[in-house]
Amino acid sequence: MGAVEVHVVRVFTAADGSHGNPLGVVLDGQAVPEDARQAVAAELGCSETVFVDDATHGRLRIFTPAAELPFAGHPLVGTAWLLARRGTPVAVLRPPAGAVPVQTVGDLVWITARAEHAPEMRLLQMRHPGEVDAFPGAPPGSGVLYVWAWEDQDPGAGRVRARMFAPVLGIDEDEATGSAAVRLASILDRPFVIRQGAGSELHVRPGAGGTVEVGGRCAGPDRRSVDLPA
């Protein structure tokens, strides 16, 4: 039995570097057999784990603890940040859903995506942020549920409070969810900032040609070793 090195990046941190959604990134993805990847993601326990199969061309695969995803926002933002930090930046990442452009502006890493890239989910608007905070969560076995409310609807501000539940993907509650931000932005069609989970922060704005841009700060990485299944 061997082991694989995983870089753990916190994605969509607050401005002070706190919070963020932990992401596992296996930079040498080809060292992990396809039939072992789901087990590695489950053992690591992050909401998503990325296996980079070709860093030069940005090819990668994304796994939750329970399933593979064709697209997810926080894995792409975090992987782009980590590759740039290691001196191998990419302009495009290529998950199974298709090409996703990447750019860095200041301390924010941005991806550009379309709503159809994101997994199907239910978006439930609440009347005020307190209802989001008090929401009991989705029952086991239910679909993906994103609850949100405006904190500030002023055009010059635009702040949203949100929480995300995806037990069907092995995620009781996600700390920060880029794909949900893409879905919400495709409906609201305006710039805004999301405060999700315990205090993570996602920046969202409309892109060209009906796309959505999602950006955030990252911190880390820490390193972990995960045993490969026998």
Backbone bond lengths (Angstrom), bond angles and torsions (degrees), N, CA, C in turn:
res aa  C-N    CA-C-N  psi(-1)  N-CA   C-N-CA  omega(-1)  CA-C   N-CA-C  phi
1 M - - - 1.463 - - 1.524 108.86 -
2 G 1.337 117.08 129.11 1.444 121.20 178.00 1.517 110.96 -103.53
3 A 1.325 115.49 -173.25 1.457 121.50 179.48 1.515 108.72 -136.96
4 V 1.318 115.99 158.42 1.456 121.79 179.30 1.527 108.62 -124.69
5 E 1.334 115.95 141.18 1.462 120.51 177.36 1.527 109.72 -86.50
6 V 1.324 114.74 131.92 1.457 121.32 -179.21 1.522 109.06 -121.93
7 H 1.330 116.69 131.21 1.460 122.25 171.74 1.528 107.90 -91.62
8 V 1.320 117.04 127.64 1.468 121.69 179.72 1.525 108.62 -106.89
9 V 1.321 115.27 115.81 1.466 123.88 -177.60 1.521 108.61 -111.56
10 R 1.335 117.03 136.74 1.463 120.00 171.71 1.533 108.26 -91.59
11 V 1.324 115.97 123.24 1.461 122.43 -171.93 1.527 110.01 -113.58
12 F 1.323 115.46 140.80 1.468 123.53 -177.80 1.532 110.25 67.07
13 T 1.324 116.30 47.18 1.455 119.86 176.19 1.531 110.43 -69.98
14 A 1.322 115.74 163.26 1.455 121.41 170.03 1.527 108.92 -70.09
15 A 1.334 116.29 170.36 1.465 120.72 -176.54 1.523 112.35 -60.08
16 D 1.336 117.99 -28.89 1.465 121.14 -179.54 1.529 112.65 -87.20
17 G 1.344 117.44 5.89 1.458 121.07 179.07 1.511 114.84 87.48
18 S 1.322 118.01 -0.10 1.463 120.89 179.53 1.532 110.53 -82.90
19 H 1.311 114.17 167.64 1.465 123.12 177.08 1.540 110.82 59.81
20 G 1.304 118.19 -146.05 1.458 121.59 -173.49 1.518 110.97 95.43
21 N 1.326 115.23 155.18 1.464 122.24 -177.68 1.528 109.18 -98.81
22 P 1.330 119.22 116.94 1.463 120.47 -179.67 1.527 112.05 -61.16
23 L 1.313 115.42 135.38 1.459 123.75 179.80 1.514 109.12 -127.91
24 G 1.312 117.46 130.69 1.455 121.02 172.74 1.514 110.61 -90.70
25 V 1.329 117.22 132.25 1.463 121.69 177.93 1.525 108.94 -127.63
26 V 1.319 116.34 118.53 1.457 122.33 173.23 1.525 106.41 -97.47
27 L 1.327 116.41 105.04 1.462 119.92 -174.86 1.525 111.62 -70.31
28 D 1.322 117.36 -30.88 1.465 121.48 176.60 1.527 108.76 -100.08
29 G 1.334 115.46 67.13 1.450 119.60 -174.76 1.508 113.86 -61.42
30 Q 1.315 117.40 -32.70 1.457 120.16 -177.36 1.529 112.35 -67.89
31 A 1.327 116.73 -14.30 1.462 119.57 176.57 1.528 112.24 -77.17
32 V 1.325 116.47 -10.09 1.463 120.50 -179.09 1.531 108.50 -108.25
33 P 1.329 118.79 115.67 1.468 120.84 179.27 1.526 111.25 -57.20
34 E 1.329 116.05 147.78 1.463 120.14 -178.14 1.520 111.99 -56.94
35 D 1.334 117.26 -37.41 1.460 118.99 -176.76 1.526 112.62 -77.65
36 A 1.335 117.33 -1.25 1.466 121.13 177.86 1.525 112.15 -106.62
37 R 1.307 118.17 -10.99 1.462 120.48 -171.05 1.523 112.92 -66.81
38 Q 1.327 116.91 -41.29 1.459 119.01 179.41 1.526 110.84 -61.99
39 A 1.320 116.55 -40.00 1.465 120.30 179.40 1.522 111.34 -65.71
40 V 1.339 117.77 -39.08 1.464 120.93 177.88 1.523 110.23 -63.46
41 A 1.341 116.96 -43.89 1.470 120.32 179.51 1.525 110.98 -63.31
42 A 1.327 117.12 -40.06 1.461 120.45 179.02 1.522 111.11 -66.33
43 E 1.330 116.69 -41.01 1.459 120.54 179.88 1.527 111.25 -66.33
44 L 1.331 117.00 -40.73 1.468 120.18 179.74 1.518 110.58 -65.57
45 G 1.327 117.54 -43.14 1.460 120.95 173.71 1.510 116.25 85.89
46 C 1.336 118.89 3.52 1.460 120.08 173.98 1.531 108.45 -71.64
47 S 1.331 116.66 160.01 1.460 118.07 178.89 1.521 110.93 -62.96
48 E 1.331 117.64 -31.41 1.462 121.39 171.92 1.523 110.55 -142.61
49 T 1.332 115.22 149.78 1.455 123.59 173.76 1.517 107.93 -129.82
50 V 1.328 116.39 132.82 1.464 122.75 -178.61 1.521 109.59 -105.30
51 F 1.324 115.90 138.19 1.461 122.63 171.61 1.526 107.18 -114.20
52 V 1.329 116.17 111.69 1.466 121.56 -178.65 1.522 107.99 -85.44
53 D 1.326 115.89 111.98 1.465 120.95 -177.71 1.524 112.75 -90.54
54 D 1.329 117.31 -25.61 1.462 121.65 179.81 1.526 107.53 -153.57
55 A 1.326 116.88 95.71 1.465 120.83 -176.23 1.519 111.64 -64.64
56 T 1.319 117.45 -36.68 1.466 120.58 -177.59 1.520 111.53 -60.98
57 H 1.323 116.82 -42.15 1.457 121.07 -178.03 1.532 113.10 -101.35
58 G 1.331 116.91 3.59 1.455 120.76 174.79 1.518 115.57 74.12
59 R 1.336 118.45 18.75 1.463 120.00 -179.67 1.528 110.68 -79.35
60 L 1.331 115.02 132.88 1.462 119.90 -177.59 1.516 110.13 -155.79
61 R 1.331 114.70 164.92 1.464 122.93 175.79 1.530 107.79 -126.77
62 I 1.333 115.97 150.81 1.460 122.52 -174.56 1.519 109.77 -125.23
63 F 1.345 117.11 128.47 1.461 122.09 178.93 1.531 110.47 -127.75
64 T 1.330 116.75 134.95 1.460 121.58 164.90 1.526 107.08 -85.84
65 P 1.337 118.90 178.83 1.475 118.44 175.24 1.521 113.96 -62.37
66 A 1.368 117.70 -15.23 1.455 119.11 -175.19 1.518 115.41 -126.03
67 A 1.339 118.48 -10.29 1.469 119.15 -173.82 1.521 110.36 -160.96
68 E 1.348 115.47 159.85 1.457 121.13 172.32 1.524 109.21 -90.82
69 L 1.341 116.71 142.74 1.459 122.83 178.31 1.527 110.15 -116.11
70 P 1.324 117.85 140.68 1.467 119.40 175.05 1.518 113.37 -75.02
71 F 1.337 116.53 -21.93 1.466 122.15 -178.61 1.520 108.52 -155.27
72 A 1.333 115.73 145.15 1.462 121.99 170.25 1.523 107.15 -161.14
73 G 1.325 116.59 140.58 1.463 120.11 -172.16 1.510 115.25 -74.11
74 H 1.327 117.41 -49.04 1.460 117.83 -174.07 1.528 112.03 -67.22
75 P 1.340 120.40 -32.32 1.468 119.10 173.59 1.530 113.86 -63.95
76 L 1.328 117.15 -35.76 1.464 119.27 -178.60 1.524 111.51 -74.75
77 V 1.323 117.40 -42.26 1.467 120.03 176.22 1.529 109.98 -60.86
78 G 1.337 117.07 -46.99 1.457 120.13 -177.63 1.510 113.64 -66.75
79 T 1.339 116.74 -39.06 1.466 119.82 179.22 1.520 110.69 -67.65
80 A 1.333 117.79 -42.50 1.468 120.92 177.14 1.522 110.74 -59.01
81 W 1.323 116.66 -42.69 1.468 120.78 179.56 1.531 110.78 -63.95
82 L 1.337 116.92 -44.24 1.458 120.23 -177.56 1.523 111.17 -66.94
83 L 1.322 118.06 -42.60 1.461 120.27 178.84 1.530 111.08 -61.79
84 A 1.329 116.69 -42.03 1.467 119.82 178.16 1.522 110.74 -64.68
85 R 1.319 116.93 -39.97 1.465 121.40 -179.75 1.531 110.86 -63.44
86 R 1.323 116.73 -31.65 1.459 120.97 -179.57 1.525 112.75 -88.84
87 G 1.348 116.72 5.19 1.455 120.79 175.25 1.507 115.03 86.75
88 T 1.346 117.24 15.13 1.468 121.32 178.06 1.522 109.87 -127.91
89 P 1.334 118.00 61.02 1.471 119.75 -177.48 1.524 111.74 -65.56
90 V 1.316 115.53 153.00 1.462 121.61 177.11 1.524 108.91 -126.26
91 A 1.326 116.32 150.57 1.465 121.55 176.21 1.518 111.30 -93.08
92 V 1.337 116.39 -18.80 1.456 121.64 -178.52 1.533 108.96 -142.29
93 L 1.327 116.06 135.32 1.461 121.25 169.44 1.522 108.47 -106.39
94 R 1.331 115.85 149.22 1.465 120.22 -174.19 1.530 110.92 -128.12
95 P 1.338 117.17 77.82 1.466 119.72 168.75 1.526 108.89 -72.88
96 P 1.327 119.02 173.56 1.465 120.38 -179.56 1.524 115.06 -56.69
97 A 1.341 118.56 -26.87 1.465 120.94 -179.02 1.517 112.87 -68.61
98 G 1.344 117.63 -21.58 1.458 120.38 -178.91 1.515 112.17 133.02
99 A 1.327 115.80 -179.60 1.464 121.87 -175.64 1.531 111.10 -68.43
100 V 1.340 115.52 133.79 1.469 122.63 179.51 1.527 108.22 -125.55
101 P 1.346 118.47 107.76 1.472 120.54 178.40 1.531 111.83 -63.33
102 V 1.318 114.76 148.77 1.463 122.88 -177.29 1.521 108.46 -130.16
103 Q 1.336 117.00 141.50 1.462 120.99 171.62 1.520 109.11 -148.90
104 T 1.324 116.13 153.12 1.460 122.14 176.52 1.516 108.61 -118.11
105 V 1.330 115.96 126.53 1.457 122.29 178.23 1.523 107.15 -128.19
106 G 1.335 116.44 111.20 1.455 119.72 -174.55 1.511 110.16 63.68
107 D 1.333 116.57 -127.51 1.467 119.28 -179.83 1.524 112.48 -99.07
108 L 1.341 116.99 11.52 1.453 120.51 179.24 1.522 111.19 -106.48
109 V 1.323 116.32 131.75 1.464 122.47 171.51 1.528 107.03 -98.64
110 W 1.348 115.93 128.37 1.454 122.03 -176.89 1.526 110.84 -114.62
111 I 1.328 115.64 141.78 1.461 121.36 168.15 1.526 108.11 -117.90
112 T 1.330 116.49 155.19 1.462 122.03 177.75 1.517 108.31 -119.26
113 A 1.336 116.32 124.95 1.460 120.53 -174.83 1.523 110.58 -143.82
114 R 1.316 115.05 173.35 1.454 122.06 175.72 1.528 109.28 -115.39
115 A 1.313 116.14 153.65 1.456 120.12 -177.13 1.525 111.72 -58.67
116 E 1.347 116.30 -34.97 1.464 118.07 -178.38 1.521 112.63 -68.81
117 H 1.351 118.05 -14.77 1.456 120.49 173.75 1.530 111.45 -67.70
118 A 1.332 116.26 -31.95 1.463 121.35 -171.26 1.522 111.22 -78.32
119 P 1.330 117.65 148.29 1.468 120.29 177.02 1.525 111.47 -60.67
120 E 1.325 116.40 154.57 1.460 120.75 175.13 1.522 109.06 -63.89
121 M 1.318 115.45 139.47 1.460 120.82 179.83 1.519 109.67 -157.43
122 R 1.313 115.53 159.99 1.458 121.02 174.51 1.523 108.99 -97.53
123 L 1.326 116.76 126.36 1.458 122.66 176.29 1.526 108.33 -102.25
124 L 1.316 116.90 119.06 1.454 122.25 -175.59 1.526 109.46 -117.49
125 Q 1.338 116.97 112.00 1.464 120.84 -179.92 1.519 109.99 -85.05
126 M 1.329 116.09 130.69 1.450 122.47 176.30 1.537 109.35 -101.05
127 R 1.326 116.25 167.29 1.465 119.79 -176.03 1.519 112.82 -76.49
128 H 1.331 117.41 -32.51 1.461 119.96 -178.90 1.531 109.29 -154.40
129 P 1.342 117.97 161.99 1.471 120.78 -174.92 1.524 114.34 -58.45
130 G 1.341 117.28 -31.54 1.456 119.57 179.71 1.512 113.02 -60.46
131 E 1.332 116.83 -33.04 1.457 120.08 177.01 1.527 111.34 -68.55
132 V 1.330 116.11 -34.28 1.467 119.89 175.39 1.523 109.93 -64.89
133 D 1.337 116.60 -45.98 1.460 120.84 -179.55 1.527 111.52 -60.64
134 A 1.330 117.27 -35.12 1.465 121.49 -175.23 1.522 112.83 -89.64
135 F 1.319 118.15 -2.79 1.462 120.38 -174.68 1.532 109.39 -62.40
136 P 1.346 117.91 132.54 1.469 120.10 -173.06 1.519 115.29 -77.04
137 G 1.342 118.17 -11.90 1.459 120.02 -179.86 1.514 111.98 102.60
138 A 1.322 115.29 171.52 1.460 121.38 -178.52 1.518 109.82 -90.49
139 P 1.332 117.74 142.25 1.479 119.45 178.58 1.510 111.01 -68.43
140 P 1.339 118.34 152.49 1.471 121.23 178.67 1.527 111.45 -55.03
141 G 1.335 114.92 139.29 1.452 120.18 178.45 1.509 114.92 85.22
142 S 1.346 117.35 -5.11 1.460 119.72 178.99 1.525 109.70 -80.22
143 G 1.315 116.11 173.01 1.456 121.01 179.18 1.517 112.11 -76.86
144 V 1.318 114.90 -167.89 1.460 121.81 -177.90 1.528 108.58 -83.53
145 L 1.332 116.77 127.02 1.466 122.57 -175.25 1.522 110.02 -127.32
146 Y 1.342 115.41 128.48 1.474 122.62 179.62 1.519 107.35 -121.92
147 V 1.328 116.58 115.86 1.466 120.93 178.80 1.520 108.57 -107.03
148 W 1.344 115.58 139.42 1.460 119.20 -174.76 1.526 110.85 -152.43
149 A 1.332 114.10 160.71 1.460 121.29 175.76 1.530 108.49 -154.56
150 W 1.311 115.43 153.05 1.465 119.12 175.11 1.530 110.41 -71.60
151 E 1.317 117.03 132.04 1.465 122.22 165.69 1.521 109.83 -91.06
152 D 1.308 115.98 -37.09 1.468 122.58 179.14 1.528 107.16 -151.13
153 Q 1.321 116.89 113.67 1.460 121.25 -176.19 1.523 112.36 -95.99
154 D 1.333 117.06 3.53 1.456 120.66 179.70 1.530 110.13 -58.22
155 P 1.356 117.96 135.10 1.473 119.92 -178.52 1.523 113.86 -57.28
156 G 1.322 116.99 -28.64 1.454 119.70 -179.98 1.513 114.14 -82.99
157 A 1.327 116.63 -9.78 1.469 120.27 -178.80 1.528 109.78 -117.33
158 G 1.311 116.16 -78.20 1.453 120.14 178.17 1.511 112.51 70.42
159 R 1.342 116.43 82.57 1.457 120.83 178.55 1.525 109.60 -125.12
160 V 1.327 114.76 135.49 1.458 122.35 -176.95 1.522 108.93 -121.11
161 R 1.330 116.67 140.80 1.465 122.88 170.02 1.512 107.41 -103.11
162 A 1.339 118.17 132.04 1.457 120.88 -174.87 1.524 111.74 -145.95
163 R 1.346 114.50 155.29 1.461 122.38 170.05 1.519 108.13 -140.43
164 M 1.332 116.29 152.47 1.463 121.71 -173.25 1.522 109.80 -132.62
165 F 1.343 116.82 132.22 1.460 122.81 -178.36 1.534 108.50 -127.68
166 A 1.328 116.32 128.39 1.466 120.20 -178.24 1.523 111.16 -144.00
167 P 1.339 118.68 62.46 1.470 119.90 -179.28 1.523 112.92 -60.44
168 V 1.331 117.90 -27.93 1.463 120.62 179.58 1.519 111.59 -64.57
169 L 1.342 116.94 -22.35 1.462 121.98 178.15 1.528 111.79 -100.12
170 G 1.326 116.89 7.74 1.453 120.51 -177.66 1.510 113.62 81.10
171 I 1.348 117.29 18.80 1.457 122.53 -177.47 1.525 108.04 -121.53
172 D 1.336 117.85 105.60 1.467 119.92 179.91 1.531 110.18 -62.49
173 E 1.335 116.13 -51.66 1.467 121.10 174.11 1.521 108.79 -145.96
174 D 1.323 115.83 131.84 1.459 121.78 -178.51 1.523 109.26 -94.04
175 E 1.326 116.44 136.08 1.466 120.67 -177.41 1.524 112.37 -73.80
176 A 1.321 119.18 -33.26 1.467 121.79 179.71 1.526 107.85 -158.35
177 T 1.333 117.13 130.29 1.466 120.94 -167.77 1.520 110.67 -131.15
178 G 1.327 116.92 102.17 1.454 120.69 -179.12 1.508 113.57 -66.99
179 S 1.336 118.17 -37.02 1.465 120.13 -179.17 1.522 111.28 -65.21
180 A 1.327 117.81 -36.85 1.465 120.47 176.13 1.523 110.68 -67.08
181 A 1.333 116.89 -36.95 1.462 120.48 176.09 1.522 110.78 -61.13
182 V 1.331 116.61 -38.84 1.468 120.89 177.22 1.521 110.14 -63.17
183 R 1.332 117.06 -46.38 1.459 120.47 179.21 1.527 111.49 -60.31
184 L 1.334 116.90 -46.71 1.463 120.55 -178.09 1.526 111.21 -65.28
185 A 1.318 117.05 -42.29 1.459 120.57 -179.02 1.518 111.91 -65.11
186 S 1.324 117.15 -31.57 1.463 119.62 178.94 1.528 111.05 -66.78
187 I 1.329 116.99 -22.93 1.464 121.76 177.48 1.529 111.35 -88.89
188 L 1.334 116.85 -45.48 1.462 120.71 -175.35 1.525 112.99 -77.23
189 D 1.328 117.11 -31.62 1.466 123.06 175.97 1.526 112.45 53.36
190 R 1.336 116.02 52.05 1.460 122.04 177.76 1.525 108.58 -161.80
191 P 1.333 118.24 159.86 1.468 119.59 176.05 1.535 110.62 -72.55
192 F 1.323 116.03 145.27 1.459 120.63 174.15 1.521 108.72 -164.41
193 V 1.323 116.05 169.34 1.461 123.43 177.45 1.518 107.95 -119.78
194 I 1.320 116.65 136.59 1.464 122.38 179.80 1.520 109.44 -106.62
195 R 1.325 115.72 130.74 1.469 121.57 168.63 1.516 106.47 -103.48
196 Q 1.325 115.82 111.22 1.457 120.02 -174.94 1.515 111.04 -120.27
197 G 1.326 115.47 154.48 1.457 120.65 176.00 1.514 112.32 62.03
198 A 1.332 116.16 -138.79 1.459 121.28 -178.04 1.529 112.56 -75.93
199 G 1.338 118.05 -15.83 1.461 119.64 -179.56 1.511 114.08 157.72
200 S 1.328 117.73 19.58 1.462 120.71 177.03 1.524 110.13 -73.62
201 E 1.337 116.05 160.55 1.461 120.69 -172.98 1.522 110.41 -136.13
202 L 1.340 115.82 126.20 1.455 122.75 178.34 1.523 108.89 -120.44
203 H 1.325 116.51 133.90 1.456 122.45 177.26 1.523 108.31 -102.43
204 V 1.320 116.37 133.24 1.466 120.72 -173.38 1.526 109.31 -134.73
205 R 1.331 116.05 140.51 1.462 120.46 177.31 1.525 109.31 -154.95
206 P 1.343 117.11 151.34 1.463 119.39 175.59 1.527 110.55 -65.25
207 G 1.327 116.05 143.78 1.455 121.64 175.98 1.515 110.62 -108.96
208 A 1.302 116.62 -173.54 1.455 121.93 -179.43 1.526 110.84 -76.26
209 G 1.336 116.26 148.01 1.455 120.95 172.64 1.505 115.09 62.22
210 G 1.335 117.28 33.36 1.449 120.30 178.20 1.515 115.26 81.76
211 T 1.318 117.58 9.37 1.466 120.67 177.88 1.529 110.36 -85.26
212 V 1.314 114.97 171.77 1.465 122.95 175.94 1.517 108.06 -127.67
213 E 1.332 116.80 138.37 1.460 121.69 175.51 1.526 109.24 -109.09
214 V 1.331 115.33 129.77 1.459 122.33 179.17 1.523 108.28 -122.59
215 G 1.326 115.97 127.60 1.457 119.73 -177.31 1.515 112.50 -130.85
216 G 1.335 115.05 157.98 1.449 119.09 178.27 1.514 112.34 -168.45
217 R 1.329 113.96 168.66 1.459 122.08 176.65 1.520 109.38 -93.44
218 C 1.323 115.56 155.42 1.466 121.22 178.36 1.524 109.97 -130.79
219 A 1.318 115.75 159.55 1.460 121.57 178.25 1.522 109.34 -145.29
220 G 1.325 115.32 156.76 1.458 121.61 -177.90 1.519 109.00 116.93
221 P 1.327 117.27 -149.35 1.475 126.08 -2.89 1.516 112.11 -91.89
222 D 1.322 114.52 158.51 1.455 121.83 164.88 1.536 107.60 -99.00
223 R 1.320 116.21 161.82 1.461 119.35 -179.90 1.518 110.27 -119.96
224 R 1.343 113.77 140.82 1.450 120.77 176.04 1.506 109.56 -135.17
225 S 1.306 116.68 154.11 1.460 122.63 174.95 1.527 107.93 -112.21
226 V 1.339 115.01 127.37 1.473 120.40 -179.65 1.517 108.54 -118.93
227 D 1.330 116.88 129.42 1.463 121.04 179.37 1.531 110.72 -68.80
228 L 1.318 115.55 136.53 1.457 120.54 172.29 1.518 109.44 -76.84
229 P 1.343 117.85 144.88 1.456 118.94 178.39 1.527 110.94 -65.12
230 A 1.302 115.93 148.43 1.463 121.53 -178.68 1.523 110.55 -65.49
